[in-house]
Amino acid sequence: MANGFTFKQFHVDDLGCGMPVSTDGVLLGAWASLKMSGTILDIGTGSGLLALMSAQRSIETQNSIIALEIDPYAAKAARHNFLQSPWGNRLTVIHDDLLHWQTHQTPHSIDTIVCNPPYFNFGQQADCDKRATARHTDTLSHHALLDSVKNLLTPAGVANFILPEYEGRRFIQAAQQRGLYCQRLCEIRTTERKPINRLLFSLTLAECIAEQQQLNIHQQGQYSEEFIKLTQNFYLKM
């Protein structure tokens, strides 16, 4: 049996990656706003999940997708997954650090950004260096990430993220201080009786009032209708 996770139209082998395929990643990949033209940038692609989901969702528009990854093992895994997918000709892996890579890019040249960023600003790090890099902000602070996003986005571009609720609120506040505004916000609960534990949100350079919604993953012991509707194009058994 192959390693990793099989979706309806592609397979993700995440062996050797700091973060395996997760519900967070699938939620973001399915929910993110994608511009109908131009380049999609996946920051910290890991095994390539978000880039692959973006490729599936942009079949009609044929957007080119750049997958940026600092870890060489994860970059190798993503490259393998892209070549095995139906969209290998549109997917490019770049093994580089965001802060270095962006210095060689034309400012305001990226139309869509997707990113499942590191989120632990404090606390004990994971034993595995790869997992620590994926989960902790030591290698990419949220402030540095936001500065890069503002520099890279086109005037009408959009950047999409998922973070734990507390970190997400702080991230959105820090973004607004830099002239990046929350365009869409989705509050995630595991069930309707649980507190909000994740935020999906989109940022743009244009000042706006956020479109807000909520999503419960489970309802009455099963996946909720809203979760199924969002993810059914990807999960095999939805």
C-alpha positions in Angstrom: 0.0 0.0 0.0 1.3 3.4 -0.9 2.4 5.8 1.8 0.3 9.0 2.4 -3.2 9.9 1.5 -5.2 9.2 -1.6 -7.8 11.8 -2.7 -10.3 11.5 -5.6 -7.9 12.9 -8.3 -4.4 12.7 -6.8 -2.3 11.0 -4.1 -0.1 12.7 -1.5 3.0 10.8 -0.3 4.0 12.7 2.8 6.8 10.4 4.0 9.6 12.5 5.4 7.6 15.7 5.6 7.3 17.7 8.8 3.6 17.9 8.7 1.4 15.1 7.2 -1.8 15.6 5.4 -4.3 17.1 7.9 -7.9 18.3 8.1 -6.5 21.9 8.4 -4.8 21.6 5.0 -7.9 20.1 3.3 -10.1 22.8 4.8 -7.9 25.6 3.5 -7.3 24.0 0.1 -11.1 23.6 -0.4 -12.1 27.0 1.0 -9.4 29.4 -0.3 -10.2 32.1 -2.7 -8.4 31.5 -6.0 -8.1 34.3 -8.6 -9.2 33.3 -12.0 -5.9 34.2 -13.6 -2.3 34.6 -12.8 0.1 32.8 -10.5 -0.8 30.8 -7.4 1.9 30.7 -4.7 1.8 28.0 -2.0 4.1 29.1 0.8 5.6 26.2 2.8 4.0 23.5 0.6 5.3 20.5 2.6 4.1 17.5 0.6 2.3 19.7 -1.9 -1.3 19.3 -0.7 -2.4 22.9 -1.1 -0.7 23.2 -4.5 -2.4 20.0 -5.7 -5.8 21.1 -4.4 -5.3 24.5 -6.1 -4.4 22.7 -9.4 -7.5 20.6 -9.3 -9.7 23.7 -8.5 -8.1 25.7 -11.4 -8.4 23.2 -14.2 -10.5 25.5 -16.3 -8.3 28.6 -15.8 -5.0 26.6 -16.0 -3.2 28.8 -13.4 0.5 28.2 -12.9 1.4 27.2 -9.4 4.6 27.8 -7.5 5.2 25.6 -4.4 7.8 27.1 -2.1 9.5 24.8 0.5 12.5 25.3 2.8 12.9 21.7 3.8 14.8 19.6 1.1 13.0 16.3 2.0 9.6 17.9 1.8 10.5 19.6 -1.5 11.5 16.2 -2.9 8.2 14.6 -1.8 6.2 17.5 -3.3 8.1 17.2 -6.6 7.3 13.5 -6.7 3.6 14.1 -5.9 3.4 16.7 -8.6 4.9 14.4 -11.2 2.4 11.7 -10.3 -0.6 14.1 -10.5 -2.6 15.1 -13.7 -1.3 18.6 -13.4 2.5 18.2 -13.3 3.0 20.7 -16.2 1.5 23.5 -14.1 3.2 22.8 -10.8 6.7 23.9 -9.9 8.6 23.2 -6.7 11.2 25.7 -5.5 13.4 24.7 -2.6 14.1 28.0 -1.0 13.3 30.3 2.0 10.5 32.7 1.4 12.5 35.7 2.6 15.3 34.9 0.2 13.1 33.9 -2.7 11.0 37.0 -2.7 14.1 39.3 -3.2 14.3 37.9 -6.7 10.6 38.4 -7.6 8.9 41.4 -9.1 6.9 43.2 -6.4 3.1 42.7 -6.5 3.3 39.9 -9.1 1.4 37.1 -7.3 -2.3 36.9 -7.7 -3.2 34.2 -5.1 -1.3 32.9 -2.0 -2.2 29.9 0.0 -0.4 29.1 3.2 -0.8 26.8 6.2 1.8 28.7 8.3 3.8 27.8 11.3 1.7 28.7 14.4 3.5 28.0 17.7 5.1 31.2 18.9 6.2 29.7 22.2 6.3 26.4 24.0 8.2 23.1 23.6 9.2 22.3 20.1 8.6 18.9 18.5 11.4 16.4 18.8 11.7 16.1 15.0 13.4 19.0 13.4 11.2 18.8 10.3 8.1 18.9 12.3 9.4 21.8 14.5 10.1 23.8 11.3 6.6 23.2 10.1 4.9 24.0 13.4 7.0 26.8 15.0 7.6 30.3 13.8 11.4 30.3 14.5 12.2 30.0 10.8 9.4 32.3 9.6 7.7 34.7 12.0 4.2 35.9 11.3 5.4 39.5 11.0 8.0 38.5 8.3 5.4 36.4 6.5 2.9 39.3 6.4 5.6 41.7 5.1 6.4 39.2 2.3 2.7 38.8 1.5 2.2 42.5 1.2 5.2 42.8 -1.1 4.2 39.9 -3.3 0.4 40.3 -3.8 -1.0 42.1 -6.8 -3.4 45.1 -6.0 -6.4 42.8 -6.5 -4.7 39.6 -5.1 -5.8 37.5 -2.2 -3.8 35.5 0.4 -5.5 32.6 2.3 -4.5 31.1 5.6 -5.6 28.8 8.4 -4.5 29.2 12.0 -5.6 28.3 15.5 -8.2 30.8 16.8 -5.9 32.8 19.1 -3.0 33.0 16.7 -5.4 33.8 13.8 -7.0 36.8 15.6 -3.5 38.2 16.3 -2.4 37.5 12.7 -5.4 39.4 11.3 -4.7 42.4 13.6 -1.0 42.4 12.6 -2.1 42.2 8.9 -4.4 45.3 9.2 -1.5 47.3 10.8 0.4 46.6 7.5 -2.5 47.5 5.2 -3.7 43.9 4.6 -7.4 43.6 5.3 -9.6 40.5 6.1 -11.9 39.9 3.1 -13.4 36.5 4.3 -13.4 34.8 7.7 -14.7 31.4 8.6 -14.8 30.2 12.2 -14.3 26.5 12.5 -15.6 24.3 15.3 -15.3 20.5 15.6 -18.9 20.4 16.8 -21.5 23.1 17.4 -21.0 22.7 21.2 -17.2 23.1 21.0 -15.5 26.5 21.0 -14.0 27.9 17.9 -10.6 26.3 17.4 -9.5 27.3 13.9 -9.9 30.4 11.6 -9.9 30.3 7.8 -9.3 33.8 6.4 -8.4 35.7 3.3 -6.4 38.9 3.2 -6.3 41.6 0.5 -4.7 45.0 -0.1 -8.1 46.6 -0.7 -9.8 47.9 2.5 -13.0 46.0 3.0 -15.5 44.6 5.5 -15.0 40.8 6.1 -17.6 38.3 4.9 -18.0 36.1 7.9 -19.3 32.5 8.3 -19.0 29.5 10.6 -18.5 25.9 9.9 -19.0 22.9 12.2 -17.0 19.8 11.0 -19.2 17.3 12.9 -22.9 17.2 13.6 -24.8 14.5 15.5 -21.8 12.1 15.3 -21.3 12.5 11.6 -19.6 14.9 9.2 -21.9 18.0 8.8 -23.5 18.8 5.5 -21.5 22.0 5.2 -18.2 20.1 5.7 -19.2 17.5 3.1 -20.2 20.2 0.6 -16.9 21.9 1.1 -14.6 18.9 0.8 -16.5 16.3 -1.3 -14.5 17.1 -4.5 -11.4 15.8 -2.7 -12.1 13.2 0.0 -12.7 9.7 -1.5 -15.6 8.8 0.7 -17.5 12.0 0.7 
